[in-house]
Amino acid sequence: MARRENSTAGHSAKAPSIPIFKQLLEIRNCKGAVTVLQFKRMADPCDKKTLEWLAYAHFHHAEHDKALLLYKELLEMPEADPAYHIFSAACLFYMANYDEVKEAALKGTSR
């Protein structure tokens, strides 16, 4: 009886790597970026940069409601960037909440 050879014999088996979310965004794969960033968020739920990028990826994947929730979360952090109000206004605009858009945008421009 002949032995069956392993199809990977003689080849180096390279483990699949986790894509870098910025590379996924460069090729406009926002859903892939969301997936990678959600894993990063599980490791550190309060990492500000991860939350910013996750909101960005949700927004560009047309998940404006999810992006808005993340921007609201970022606004609750100490020393929140006023630009989050502007980003929230953009989400609200795409969600057709026009009355709230102006209010959010004005908060982002006041200093």
PDB file as gemmi writes it, atoms N, CA and C in Angstrom:
CRYST1    1.000    1.000    1.000  90.00  90.00  90.00 P 1                      
ATOM      1  N   MET A   1       0.848  -1.161   0.000  1.00  0.00           N  
ATOM      2  CA  MET A   1       0.000   0.000   0.000  1.00  0.00           C  
ATOM      3  C   MET A   1       0.901   1.234   0.000  1.00  0.00           C  
ATOM      4  N   ALA A   2       0.643   2.171  -0.878  1.00  0.00           N  
ATOM      5  CA  ALA A   2       1.469   3.370  -1.015  1.00  0.00           C  
ATOM      6  C   ALA A   2       1.099   4.398   0.044  1.00  0.00           C  
ATOM      7  N   ARG A   3       2.153   5.047   0.541  1.00  0.00           N  
ATOM      8  CA  ARG A   3       1.908   6.118   1.511  1.00  0.00           C  
ATOM      9  C   ARG A   3       1.480   7.379   0.796  1.00  0.00           C  
ATOM     10  N   ARG A   4       0.567   8.059   1.388  1.00  0.00           N  
ATOM     11  CA  ARG A   4       0.110   9.320   0.810  1.00  0.00           C  
ATOM     12  C   ARG A   4       0.973  10.437   1.363  1.00  0.00           C  
ATOM     13  N   GLU A   5       1.545  11.237   0.497  1.00  0.00           N  
ATOM     14  CA  GLU A   5       2.416  12.333   0.914  1.00  0.00           C  
ATOM     15  C   GLU A   5       1.579  13.541   1.314  1.00  0.00           C  
ATOM     16  N   ASN A   6       2.038  14.220   2.315  1.00  0.00           N  
ATOM     17  CA  ASN A   6       1.398  15.459   2.747  1.00  0.00           C  
ATOM     18  C   ASN A   6       1.641  16.518   1.676  1.00  0.00           C  
ATOM     19  N   SER A   7       0.607  17.227   1.284  1.00  0.00           N  
ATOM     20  CA  SER A   7       0.735  18.208   0.204  1.00  0.00           C  
ATOM     21  C   SER A   7       1.630  19.381   0.583  1.00  0.00           C  
ATOM     22  N   THR A   8       1.871  19.584   1.862  1.00  0.00           N  
ATOM     23  CA  THR A   8       2.741  20.686   2.271  1.00  0.00           C  
ATOM     24  C   THR A   8       4.158  20.212   2.556  1.00  0.00           C  
ATOM     25  N   ALA A   9       4.430  18.937   2.339  1.00  0.00           N  
ATOM     26  CA  ALA A   9       5.773  18.424   2.591  1.00  0.00           C  
ATOM     27  C   ALA A   9       6.757  19.127   1.663  1.00  0.00           C  
ATOM     28  N   GLY A  10       7.855  19.543   2.199  1.00  0.00           N  
ATOM     29  CA  GLY A  10       8.868  20.216   1.419  1.00  0.00           C  
ATOM     30  C   GLY A  10       8.629  21.709   1.301  1.00  0.00           C  
ATOM     31  N   HIS A  11       7.489  22.167   1.730  1.00  0.00           N  
ATOM     32  CA  HIS A  11       7.167  23.601   1.706  1.00  0.00           C  
ATOM     33  C   HIS A  11       7.133  24.106   3.140  1.00  0.00           C  
ATOM     34  N   SER A  12       7.597  25.294   3.322  1.00  0.00           N  
ATOM     35  CA  SER A  12       7.520  25.847   4.671  1.00  0.00           C  
ATOM     36  C   SER A  12       6.088  26.290   4.924  1.00  0.00           C  
ATOM     37  N   ALA A  13       5.518  25.772   5.962  1.00  0.00           N  
ATOM     38  CA  ALA A  13       4.147  26.115   6.317  1.00  0.00           C  
ATOM     39  C   ALA A  13       4.159  27.453   7.045  1.00  0.00           C  
ATOM     40  N   LYS A  14       3.628  28.448   6.400  1.00  0.00           N  
ATOM     41  CA  LYS A  14       3.604  29.790   6.970  1.00  0.00           C  
ATOM     42  C   LYS A  14       2.224  30.040   7.556  1.00  0.00           C  
ATOM     43  N   ALA A  15       2.194  30.398   8.811  1.00  0.00           N  
ATOM     44  CA  ALA A  15       0.929  30.672   9.472  1.00  0.00           C  
ATOM     45  C   ALA A  15       0.321  31.943   8.888  1.00  0.00           C  
ATOM     46  N   PRO A  16      -0.987  31.957   8.732  1.00  0.00           N  
ATOM     47  CA  PRO A  16      -1.613  33.170   8.213  1.00  0.00           C  
ATOM     48  C   PRO A  16      -1.420  34.326   9.195  1.00  0.00           C  
ATOM     49  N   SER A  17      -1.192  35.498   8.654  1.00  0.00           N  
ATOM     50  CA  SER A  17      -0.978  36.647   9.520  1.00  0.00           C  
ATOM     51  C   SER A  17      -2.239  37.485   9.600  1.00  0.00           C  
ATOM     52  N   ILE A  18      -2.363  38.206  10.679  1.00  0.00           N  
ATOM     53  CA  ILE A  18      -3.498  39.103  10.861  1.00  0.00           C  
ATOM     54  C   ILE A  18      -3.209  40.378  10.078  1.00  0.00           C  
ATOM     55  N   PRO A  19      -4.127  40.787   9.222  1.00  0.00           N  
ATOM     56  CA  PRO A  19      -3.883  41.998   8.441  1.00  0.00           C  
ATOM     57  C   PRO A  19      -3.794  43.230   9.336  1.00  0.00           C  
ATOM     58  N   ILE A  20      -3.055  44.193   8.893  1.00  0.00           N  
ATOM     59  CA  ILE A  20      -2.956  45.458   9.595  1.00  0.00           C  
ATOM     60  C   ILE A  20      -4.109  46.323   9.101  1.00  0.00           C  
ATOM     61  N   PHE A  21      -4.857  46.903  10.029  1.00  0.00           N  
ATOM     62  CA  PHE A  21      -6.067  47.618   9.652  1.00  0.00           C  
ATOM     63  C   PHE A  21      -5.791  48.771   8.696  1.00  0.00           C  
ATOM     64  N   LYS A  22      -4.629  49.417   8.809  1.00  0.00           N  
ATOM     65  CA  LYS A  22      -4.328  50.536   7.903  1.00  0.00           C  
ATOM     66  C   LYS A  22      -4.176  50.043   6.466  1.00  0.00           C  
ATOM     67  N   GLN A  23      -3.626  48.844   6.303  1.00  0.00           N  
ATOM     68  CA  GLN A  23      -3.520  48.265   4.958  1.00  0.00           C  
ATOM     69  C   GLN A  23      -4.911  47.967   4.403  1.00  0.00           C  
ATOM     70  N   LEU A  24      -5.792  47.496   5.264  1.00  0.00           N  
ATOM     71  CA  LEU A  24      -7.160  47.216   4.832  1.00  0.00           C  
ATOM     72  C   LEU A  24      -7.873  48.504   4.428  1.00  0.00           C  
ATOM     73  N   LEU A  25      -7.646  49.568   5.181  1.00  0.00           N  
ATOM     74  CA  LEU A  25      -8.268  50.847   4.831  1.00  0.00           C  
ATOM     75  C   LEU A  25      -7.717  51.386   3.515  1.00  0.00           C  
ATOM     76  N   GLU A  26      -6.425  51.177   3.272  1.00  0.00           N  
ATOM     77  CA  GLU A  26      -5.815  51.643   2.023  1.00  0.00           C  
ATOM     78  C   GLU A  26      -6.459  50.993   0.800  1.00  0.00           C  
ATOM     79  N   ILE A  27      -6.872  49.747   0.938  1.00  0.00           N  
ATOM     80  CA  ILE A  27      -7.526  49.068  -0.182  1.00  0.00           C  
ATOM     81  C   ILE A  27      -9.051  49.168  -0.072  1.00  0.00           C  
ATOM     82  N   ARG A  28      -9.502  50.031   0.808  1.00  0.00           N  
ATOM     83  CA  ARG A  28     -10.921  50.331   1.010  1.00  0.00           C  
ATOM     84  C   ARG A  28     -11.724  49.126   1.494  1.00  0.00           C  
ATOM     85  N   ASN A  29     -11.092  48.275   2.285  1.00  0.00           N  
ATOM     86  CA  ASN A  29     -11.779  47.140   2.890  1.00  0.00           C  
ATOM     87  C   ASN A  29     -12.138  47.544   4.321  1.00  0.00           C  
ATOM     88  N   CYS A  30     -13.168  48.364   4.437  1.00  0.00           N  
ATOM     89  CA  CYS A  30     -13.549  48.888   5.755  1.00  0.00           C  
ATOM     90  C   CYS A  30     -14.112  47.809   6.663  1.00  0.00           C  
ATOM     91  N   LYS A  31     -14.817  46.841   6.093  1.00  0.00           N  
ATOM     92  CA  LYS A  31     -15.363  45.767   6.920  1.00  0.00           C  
ATOM     93  C   LYS A  31     -14.227  44.938   7.533  1.00  0.00           C  
ATOM     94  N   GLY A  32     -13.197  44.665   6.749  1.00  0.00           N  
ATOM     95  CA  GLY A  32     -12.040  43.951   7.288  1.00  0.00           C  
ATOM     96  C   GLY A  32     -11.355  44.766   8.373  1.00  0.00           C  
ATOM     97  N   ALA A  33     -11.239  46.072   8.162  1.00  0.00           N  
ATOM     98  CA  ALA A  33     -10.632  46.951   9.169  1.00  0.00           C  
ATOM     99  C   ALA A  33     -11.459  46.951  10.445  1.00  0.00           C  
ATOM    100  N   VAL A  34     -12.778  46.978  10.312  1.00  0.00           N  
ATOM    101  CA  VAL A  34     -13.658  46.929  11.486  1.00  0.00           C  
ATOM    102  C   VAL A  34     -13.397  45.651  12.271  1.00  0.00           C  
ATOM    103  N   THR A  35     -13.291  44.543  11.574  1.00  0.00           N  
ATOM    104  CA  THR A  35     -13.074  43.249  12.239  1.00  0.00           C  
ATOM    105  C   THR A  35     -11.761  43.247  13.023  1.00  0.00           C  
ATOM    106  N   VAL A  36     -10.686  43.695  12.390  1.00  0.00           N  
ATOM    107  CA  VAL A  36      -9.380  43.731  13.057  1.00  0.00           C  
ATOM    108  C   VAL A  36      -9.423  44.684  14.251  1.00  0.00           C  
ATOM    109  N   LEU A  37     -10.041  45.841  14.071  1.00  0.00           N  
ATOM    110  CA  LEU A  37     -10.095  46.833  15.146  1.00  0.00           C  
ATOM    111  C   LEU A  37     -10.967  46.367  16.306  1.00  0.00           C  
ATOM    112  N   GLN A  38     -12.000  45.597  16.033  1.00  0.00           N  
ATOM    113  CA  GLN A  38     -12.819  45.057  17.118  1.00  0.00           C  
ATOM    114  C   GLN A  38     -12.012  44.086  17.974  1.00  0.00           C  
ATOM    115  N   PHE A  39     -11.137  43.314  17.353  1.00  0.00           N  
ATOM    116  CA  PHE A  39     -10.257  42.434  18.120  1.00  0.00           C  
ATOM    117  C   PHE A  39      -9.288  43.258  18.967  1.00  0.00           C  
ATOM    118  N   LYS A  40      -8.747  44.332  18.374  1.00  0.00           N  
ATOM    119  CA  LYS A  40      -7.851  45.208  19.134  1.00  0.00           C  
ATOM    120  C   LYS A  40      -8.587  45.829  20.318  1.00  0.00           C  
ATOM    121  N   ARG A  41      -9.843  46.164  20.106  1.00  0.00           N  
ATOM    122  CA  ARG A  41     -10.630  46.784  21.181  1.00  0.00           C  
ATOM    123  C   ARG A  41     -10.870  45.807  22.328  1.00  0.00           C  
ATOM    124  N   MET A  42     -11.023  44.528  22.007  1.00  0.00           N  
ATOM    125  CA  MET A  42     -11.219  43.540  23.077  1.00  0.00           C  
ATOM    126  C   MET A  42      -9.996  43.486  23.980  1.00  0.00           C  
ATOM    127  N   ALA A  43      -8.813  43.674  23.409  1.00  0.00           N  
ATOM    128  CA  ALA A  43      -7.585  43.641  24.194  1.00  0.00           C  
ATOM    129  C   ALA A  43      -7.448  44.878  25.073  1.00  0.00           C  
ATOM    130  N   ASP A  44      -7.895  46.030  24.579  1.00  0.00           N  
ATOM    131  CA  ASP A  44      -7.789  47.276  25.344  1.00  0.00           C  
ATOM    132  C   ASP A  44      -9.006  48.137  25.018  1.00  0.00           C  
ATOM    133  N   PRO A  45     -10.106  47.958  25.758  1.00  0.00           N  
ATOM    134  CA  PRO A  45     -11.361  48.637  25.436  1.00  0.00           C  
ATOM    135  C   PRO A  45     -11.319  50.163  25.512  1.00  0.00           C  
ATOM    136  N   CYS A  46     -10.358  50.720  26.202  1.00  0.00           N  
ATOM    137  CA  CYS A  46     -10.305  52.172  26.376  1.00  0.00           C  
ATOM    138  C   CYS A  46      -9.224  52.848  25.551  1.00  0.00           C  
ATOM    139  N   ASP A  47      -8.609  52.122  24.633  1.00  0.00           N  
ATOM    140  CA  ASP A  47      -7.566  52.719  23.808  1.00  0.00           C  
ATOM    141  C   ASP A  47      -8.199  53.730  22.850  1.00  0.00           C  
ATOM    142  N   LYS A  48      -7.850  54.983  23.040  1.00  0.00           N  
ATOM    143  CA  LYS A  48      -8.448  56.084  22.294  1.00  0.00           C  
ATOM    144  C   LYS A  48      -8.207  55.958  20.787  1.00  0.00           C  
ATOM    145  N   LYS A  49      -7.000  55.633  20.388  1.00  0.00           N  
ATOM    146  CA  LYS A  49      -6.677  55.525  18.963  1.00  0.00           C  
ATOM    147  C   LYS A  49      -7.475  54.402  18.287  1.00  0.00           C  
ATOM    148  N   THR A  50      -7.621  53.284  18.973  1.00  0.00           N  
ATOM    149  CA  THR A  50      -8.404  52.185  18.415  1.00  0.00           C  
ATOM    150  C   THR A  50      -9.857  52.614  18.230  1.00  0.00           C  
ATOM    151  N   LEU A  51     -10.405  53.321  19.216  1.00  0.00           N  
ATOM    152  CA  LEU A  51     -11.781  53.788  19.110  1.00  0.00           C  
ATOM    153  C   LEU A  51     -11.946  54.780  17.959  1.00  0.00           C  
ATOM    154  N   GLU A  52     -10.964  55.668  17.791  1.00  0.00           N  
ATOM    155  CA  GLU A  52     -11.026  56.638  16.693  1.00  0.00           C  
ATOM    156  C   GLU A  52     -11.032  55.926  15.342  1.00  0.00           C  
ATOM    157  N   TRP A  53     -10.121  54.976  15.174  1.00  0.00           N  
ATOM    158  CA  TRP A  53     -10.032  54.261  13.897  1.00  0.00           C  
ATOM    159  C   TRP A  53     -11.260  53.387  13.672  1.00  0.00           C  
ATOM    160  N   LEU A  54     -11.784  52.806  14.740  1.00  0.00           N  
ATOM    161  CA  LEU A  54     -12.972  51.971  14.607  1.00  0.00           C  
ATOM    162  C   LEU A  54     -14.169  52.822  14.182  1.00  0.00           C  
ATOM    163  N   ALA A  55     -14.311  53.994  14.758  1.00  0.00           N  
ATOM    164  CA  ALA A  55     -15.393  54.904  14.353  1.00  0.00           C  
ATOM    165  C   ALA A  55     -15.227  55.299  12.890  1.00  0.00           C  
ATOM    166  N   TYR A  56     -13.995  55.605  12.503  1.00  0.00           N  
ATOM    167  CA  TYR A  56     -13.693  55.964  11.113  1.00  0.00           C  
ATOM    168  C   TYR A  56     -14.083  54.831  10.163  1.00  0.00           C  
ATOM    169  N   ALA A  57     -13.695  53.610  10.504  1.00  0.00           N  
ATOM    170  CA  ALA A  57     -13.987  52.457   9.644  1.00  0.00           C  
ATOM    171  C   ALA A  57     -15.490  52.201   9.558  1.00  0.00           C  
ATOM    172  N   HIS A  58     -16.185  52.314  10.690  1.00  0.00           N  
ATOM    173  CA  HIS A  58     -17.648  52.142  10.664  1.00  0.00           C  
ATOM    174  C   HIS A  58     -18.288  53.204   9.775  1.00  0.00           C  
ATOM    175  N   PHE A  59     -17.843  54.441   9.913  1.00  0.00           N  
ATOM    176  CA  PHE A  59     -18.409  55.526   9.107  1.00  0.00           C  
ATOM    177  C   PHE A  59     -18.227  55.241   7.620  1.00  0.00           C  
ATOM    178  N   HIS A  60     -17.040  54.837   7.234  1.00  0.00           N  
ATOM    179  CA  HIS A  60     -16.756  54.606   5.824  1.00  0.00           C  
ATOM    180  C   HIS A  60     -17.315  53.282   5.304  1.00  0.00           C  
ATOM    181  N   HIS A  61     -17.831  52.475   6.208  1.00  0.00           N  
ATOM    182  CA  HIS A  61     -18.541  51.261   5.802  1.00  0.00           C  
ATOM    183  C   HIS A  61     -20.051  51.499   5.863  1.00  0.00           C  
ATOM    184  N   ALA A  62     -20.434  52.770   5.964  1.00  0.00           N  
ATOM    185  CA  ALA A  62     -21.839  53.207   6.013  1.00  0.00           C  
ATOM    186  C   ALA A  62     -22.578  52.674   7.233  1.00  0.00           C  
ATOM    187  N   GLU A  63     -21.862  52.457   8.320  1.00  0.00           N  
ATOM    188  CA  GLU A  63     -22.475  52.077   9.592  1.00  0.00           C  
ATOM    189  C   GLU A  63     -22.424  53.306  10.499  1.00  0.00           C  
ATOM    190  N   HIS A  64     -23.188  54.325  10.087  1.00  0.00           N  
ATOM    191  CA  HIS A  64     -23.129  55.617  10.746  1.00  0.00           C  
ATOM    192  C   HIS A  64     -23.633  55.566  12.190  1.00  0.00           C  
ATOM    193  N   ASP A  65     -24.591  54.702  12.468  1.00  0.00           N  
ATOM    194  CA  ASP A  65     -25.091  54.574  13.835  1.00  0.00           C  
ATOM    195  C   ASP A  65     -24.008  54.029  14.773  1.00  0.00           C  
ATOM    196  N   LYS A  66     -23.236  53.076  14.296  1.00  0.00           N  
ATOM    197  CA  LYS A  66     -22.156  52.506  15.116  1.00  0.00           C  
ATOM    198  C   LYS A  66     -21.031  53.523  15.295  1.00  0.00           C  
ATOM    199  N   ALA A  67     -20.722  54.255  14.236  1.00  0.00           N  
ATOM    200  CA  ALA A  67     -19.693  55.292  14.329  1.00  0.00           C  
ATOM    201  C   ALA A  67     -20.129  56.366  15.326  1.00  0.00           C  
ATOM    202  N   LEU A  68     -21.387  56.759  15.266  1.00  0.00           N  
ATOM    203  CA  LEU A  68     -21.902  57.786  16.179  1.00  0.00           C  
ATOM    204  C   LEU A  68     -21.767  57.352  17.638  1.00  0.00           C  
ATOM    205  N   LEU A  69     -22.090  56.109  17.931  1.00  0.00           N  
ATOM    206  CA  LEU A  69     -21.953  55.606  19.307  1.00  0.00           C  
ATOM    207  C   LEU A  69     -20.503  55.695  19.783  1.00  0.00           C  
ATOM    208  N   LEU A  70     -19.575  55.385  18.897  1.00  0.00           N  
ATOM    209  CA  LEU A  70     -18.161  55.448  19.271  1.00  0.00           C  
ATOM    210  C   LEU A  70     -17.708  56.896  19.473  1.00  0.00           C  
ATOM    211  N   TYR A  71     -18.176  57.812  18.618  1.00  0.00           N  
ATOM    212  CA  TYR A  71     -17.817  59.217  18.803  1.00  0.00           C  
ATOM    213  C   TYR A  71     -18.395  59.757  20.112  1.00  0.00           C  
ATOM    214  N   LYS A  72     -19.594  59.315  20.470  1.00  0.00           N  
ATOM    215  CA  LYS A  72     -20.177  59.723  21.764  1.00  0.00           C  
ATOM    216  C   LYS A  72     -19.336  59.180  22.918  1.00  0.00           C  
ATOM    217  N   GLU A  73     -18.861  57.963  22.766  1.00  0.00           N  
ATOM    218  CA  GLU A  73     -17.993  57.368  23.787  1.00  0.00           C  
ATOM    219  C   GLU A  73     -16.686  58.159  23.902  1.00  0.00           C  
ATOM    220  N   LEU A  74     -16.132  58.539  22.770  1.00  0.00           N  
ATOM    221  CA  LEU A  74     -14.903  59.338  22.769  1.00  0.00           C  
ATOM    222  C   LEU A  74     -15.131  60.710  23.392  1.00  0.00           C  
ATOM    223  N   LEU A  75     -16.308  61.288  23.180  1.00  0.00           N  
ATOM    224  CA  LEU A  75     -16.612  62.602  23.759  1.00  0.00           C  
ATOM    225  C   LEU A  75     -16.711  62.556  25.280  1.00  0.00           C  
ATOM    226  N   GLU A  76     -16.990  61.390  25.835  1.00  0.00           N  
ATOM    227  CA  GLU A  76     -17.074  61.239  27.285  1.00  0.00           C  
ATOM    228  C   GLU A  76     -15.710  61.089  27.950  1.00  0.00           C  
ATOM    229  N   MET A  77     -14.671  60.892  27.151  1.00  0.00           N  
ATOM    230  CA  MET A  77     -13.322  60.726  27.696  1.00  0.00           C  
ATOM    231  C   MET A  77     -12.762  62.081  28.129  1.00  0.00           C  
ATOM    232  N   PRO A  78     -11.860  62.056  29.106  1.00  0.00           N  
ATOM    233  CA  PRO A  78     -11.227  63.308  29.511  1.00  0.00           C  
ATOM    234  C   PRO A  78     -10.463  63.941  28.342  1.00  0.00           C  
ATOM    235  N   GLU A  79     -10.513  65.249  28.269  1.00  0.00           N  
ATOM    236  CA  GLU A  79      -9.823  66.015  27.229  1.00  0.00           C  
ATOM    237  C   GLU A  79     -10.209  65.548  25.827  1.00  0.00           C  
ATOM    238  N   ALA A  80     -11.518  65.359  25.617  1.00  0.00           N  
ATOM    239  CA  ALA A  80     -12.018  64.910  24.314  1.00  0.00           C  
ATOM    240  C   ALA A  80     -11.780  65.989  23.264  1.00  0.00           C  
ATOM    241  N   ASP A  81     -11.411  65.555  22.100  1.00  0.00           N  
ATOM    242  CA  ASP A  81     -11.171  66.449  20.977  1.00  0.00           C  
ATOM    243  C   ASP A  81     -12.515  67.010  20.493  1.00  0.00           C  
ATOM    244  N   PRO A  82     -12.656  68.336  20.385  1.00  0.00           N  
ATOM    245  CA  PRO A  82     -13.917  68.916  19.899  1.00  0.00           C  
ATOM    246  C   PRO A  82     -14.280  68.461  18.480  1.00  0.00           C  
ATOM    247  N   ALA A  83     -13.318  67.984  17.731  1.00  0.00           N  
ATOM    248  CA  ALA A  83     -13.600  67.494  16.373  1.00  0.00           C  
ATOM    249  C   ALA A  83     -14.553  66.302  16.396  1.00  0.00           C  
ATOM    250  N   TYR A  84     -14.638  65.582  17.509  1.00  0.00           N  
ATOM    251  CA  TYR A  84     -15.570  64.458  17.606  1.00  0.00           C  
ATOM    252  C   TYR A  84     -17.008  64.931  17.409  1.00  0.00           C  
ATOM    253  N   HIS A  85     -17.300  66.166  17.810  1.00  0.00           N  
ATOM    254  CA  HIS A  85     -18.640  66.715  17.576  1.00  0.00           C  
ATOM    255  C   HIS A  85     -18.901  66.852  16.072  1.00  0.00           C  
ATOM    256  N   ILE A  86     -17.890  67.303  15.344  1.00  0.00           N  
ATOM    257  CA  ILE A  86     -18.022  67.450  13.890  1.00  0.00           C  
ATOM    258  C   ILE A  86     -18.224  66.079  13.244  1.00  0.00           C  
ATOM    259  N   PHE A  87     -17.445  65.095  13.683  1.00  0.00           N  
ATOM    260  CA  PHE A  87     -17.588  63.745  13.145  1.00  0.00           C  
ATOM    261  C   PHE A  87     -18.969  63.172  13.483  1.00  0.00           C  
ATOM    262  N   SER A  88     -19.448  63.481  14.688  1.00  0.00           N  
ATOM    263  CA  SER A  88     -20.789  63.051  15.081  1.00  0.00           C  
ATOM    264  C   SER A  88     -21.835  63.700  14.181  1.00  0.00           C  
ATOM    265  N   ALA A  89     -21.627  64.974  13.859  1.00  0.00           N  
ATOM    266  CA  ALA A  89     -22.557  65.681  12.977  1.00  0.00           C  
ATOM    267  C   ALA A  89     -22.607  65.020  11.601  1.00  0.00           C  
ATOM    268  N   ALA A  90     -21.473  64.576  11.108  1.00  0.00           N  
ATOM    269  CA  ALA A  90     -21.448  63.890   9.814  1.00  0.00           C  
ATOM    270  C   ALA A  90     -22.260  62.591   9.880  1.00  0.00           C  
ATOM    271  N   CYS A  91     -22.105  61.862  10.974  1.00  0.00           N  
ATOM    272  CA  CYS A  91     -22.889  60.630  11.152  1.00  0.00           C  
ATOM    273  C   CYS A  91     -24.381  60.952  11.182  1.00  0.00           C  
ATOM    274  N   LEU A  92     -24.730  61.969  11.956  1.00  0.00           N  
ATOM    275  CA  LEU A  92     -26.134  62.363  12.076  1.00  0.00           C  
ATOM    276  C   LEU A  92     -26.705  62.800  10.723  1.00  0.00           C  
ATOM    277  N   PHE A  93     -25.895  63.484   9.931  1.00  0.00           N  
ATOM    278  CA  PHE A  93     -26.327  63.907   8.600  1.00  0.00           C  
ATOM    279  C   PHE A  93     -26.695  62.699   7.746  1.00  0.00           C  
ATOM    280  N   TYR A  94     -25.833  61.700   7.720  1.00  0.00           N  
ATOM    281  CA  TYR A  94     -26.106  60.516   6.914  1.00  0.00           C  
ATOM    282  C   TYR A  94     -27.255  59.688   7.481  1.00  0.00           C  
ATOM    283  N   MET A  95     -27.565  59.899   8.757  1.00  0.00           N  
ATOM    284  CA  MET A  95     -28.700  59.219   9.376  1.00  0.00           C  
ATOM    285  C   MET A  95     -29.984  60.049   9.233  1.00  0.00           C  
ATOM    286  N   ALA A  96     -29.886  61.200   8.556  1.00  0.00           N  
ATOM    287  CA  ALA A  96     -31.010  62.109   8.291  1.00  0.00           C  
ATOM    288  C   ALA A  96     -31.583  62.726   9.568  1.00  0.00           C  
ATOM    289  N   ASN A  97     -30.758  62.900  10.582  1.00  0.00           N  
ATOM    290  CA  ASN A  97     -31.155  63.590  11.810  1.00  0.00           C  
ATOM    291  C   ASN A  97     -30.710  65.049  11.711  1.00  0.00           C  
ATOM    292  N   TYR A  98     -31.321  65.766  10.778  1.00  0.00           N  
ATOM    293  CA  TYR A  98     -30.843  67.094  10.415  1.00  0.00           C  
ATOM    294  C   TYR A  98     -30.925  68.109  11.548  1.00  0.00           C  
ATOM    295  N   ASP A  99     -31.911  67.994  12.431  1.00  0.00           N  
ATOM    296  CA  ASP A  99     -32.013  68.938  13.550  1.00  0.00           C  
ATOM    297  C   ASP A  99     -30.819  68.797  14.492  1.00  0.00           C  
ATOM    298  N   GLU A 100     -30.372  67.574  14.676  1.00  0.00           N  
ATOM    299  CA  GLU A 100     -29.249  67.321  15.575  1.00  0.00           C  
ATOM    300  C   GLU A 100     -27.903  67.644  14.934  1.00  0.00           C  
ATOM    301  N   VAL A 101     -27.855  67.664  13.602  1.00  0.00           N  
ATOM    302  CA  VAL A 101     -26.600  67.936  12.895  1.00  0.00           C  
ATOM    303  C   VAL A 101     -26.064  69.312  13.265  1.00  0.00           C  
ATOM    304  N   LYS A 102     -26.913  70.319  13.171  1.00  0.00           N  
ATOM    305  CA  LYS A 102     -26.487  71.694  13.442  1.00  0.00           C  
ATOM    306  C   LYS A 102     -25.992  71.836  14.876  1.00  0.00           C  
ATOM    307  N   GLU A 103     -26.729  71.256  15.802  1.00  0.00           N  
ATOM    308  CA  GLU A 103     -26.358  71.326  17.216  1.00  0.00           C  
ATOM    309  C   GLU A 103     -24.980  70.691  17.462  1.00  0.00           C  
ATOM    310  N   ALA A 104     -24.761  69.519  16.901  1.00  0.00           N  
ATOM    311  CA  ALA A 104     -23.476  68.832  17.078  1.00  0.00           C  
ATOM    312  C   ALA A 104     -22.342  69.606  16.412  1.00  0.00           C  
ATOM    313  N   ALA A 105     -22.614  70.108  15.213  1.00  0.00           N  
ATOM    314  CA  ALA A 105     -21.571  70.854  14.483  1.00  0.00           C  
ATOM    315  C   ALA A 105     -21.177  72.120  15.229  1.00  0.00           C  
ATOM    316  N   LEU A 106     -22.138  72.805  15.790  1.00  0.00           N  
ATOM    317  CA  LEU A 106     -21.823  74.034  16.539  1.00  0.00           C  
ATOM    318  C   LEU A 106     -21.015  73.746  17.796  1.00  0.00           C  
ATOM    319  N   LYS A 107     -21.245  72.614  18.422  1.00  0.00           N  
ATOM    320  CA  LYS A 107     -20.441  72.237  19.582  1.00  0.00           C  
ATOM    321  C   LYS A 107     -18.985  72.004  19.198  1.00  0.00           C  
ATOM    322  N   GLY A 108     -18.786  71.515  18.010  1.00  0.00           N  
ATOM    323  CA  GLY A 108     -17.439  71.226  17.545  1.00  0.00           C  
ATOM    324  C   GLY A 108     -16.656  72.453  17.160  1.00  0.00           C  
ATOM    325  N   THR A 109     -17.353  73.536  16.867  1.00  0.00           N  
ATOM    326  CA  THR A 109     -16.647  74.741  16.447  1.00  0.00           C  
ATOM    327  C   THR A 109     -16.414  75.716  17.587  1.00  0.00           C  
ATOM    328  N   SER A 110     -17.128  75.530  18.699  1.00  0.00           N  
ATOM    329  CA  SER A 110     -16.946  76.461  19.838  1.00  0.00           C  
ATOM    330  C   SER A 110     -15.709  76.086  20.631  1.00  0.00           C  
ATOM    331  N   ARG A 111     -15.040  77.062  21.122  1.00  0.00           N  
ATOM    332  CA  ARG A 111     -13.815  76.807  21.895  1.00  0.00           C  
ATOM    333  C   ARG A 111     -13.930  77.456  23.240  1.00  0.00           C  
TER     334      ARG A 111                                                      
END                                                                             
